């Protein structure tokens, strides 16, 4: 794992967007994995700004999102399809037909989950998957106890995840308790994983996921096994990392990061 600690959340968001844009520029027919959530809002604003400045072209990019609430139609303002359309897809030159989010209204949930994994596989796999981390240590909606080998499935959300997200809904109790989620195994097959963690409220779980033992109780800890996982944090989220000075030293001195310093 490569750990990069940025002074502020704005620096971390900008760096994340730049790395994604650089990866797309190096391979225009990019297969991009995406996430939603508060952490990603400024990343998508930044990617939009890079696109408007002519610094990245999404015309050949295909995307797959991590998750979608069961029962929410695409036009619901809390659906992840709506989040992606309004925060990113409508503002850049991606072909909307090349953007994929699980269908929250699918009648046959198992078939929809299997179809999603097959679609990714048929496309040749994901080149880079952008992920966040939840308070439970989840990546996507893989709450504690989810197997590292899990495939896309419908998950029943933990109380903590429900509490984390319900206030976005009006009324809060209308938040669906189940969601389609890419499995830990699905995400781990991505050639690269880029995780963004910001804010003091994520400091404890970031330390547990990055420096603690690997455990299905913290699905993000699976990233320790990934051959190319880059984790970008701001100072607040990195404040409980034991080796934070060492990570900073690597970023400051290793030639492989020269372009990003
Ligand atoms: C979102 C997702 C989640 C979020 C996580 C953090 O698609 O899969 O795992 O990344 O819950 O959410 P925020 O950024 O709102 O703290």
Boltz pocket constraint, residues with backbone or C-beta under 6 A from the ligand:
constraints:
  - pocket:
      binder: B
      contacts: [[A, 34], [A, 35], [A, 36], [A, 37], [A, 38], [A, 39], [A, 40], [A, 66], [A, 67], [A, 131], [A, 132], [A, 133], [A, 134], [A, 135], [A, 138], [A, 139], [A, 140], [A, 141]]
      max_distance: 6.0
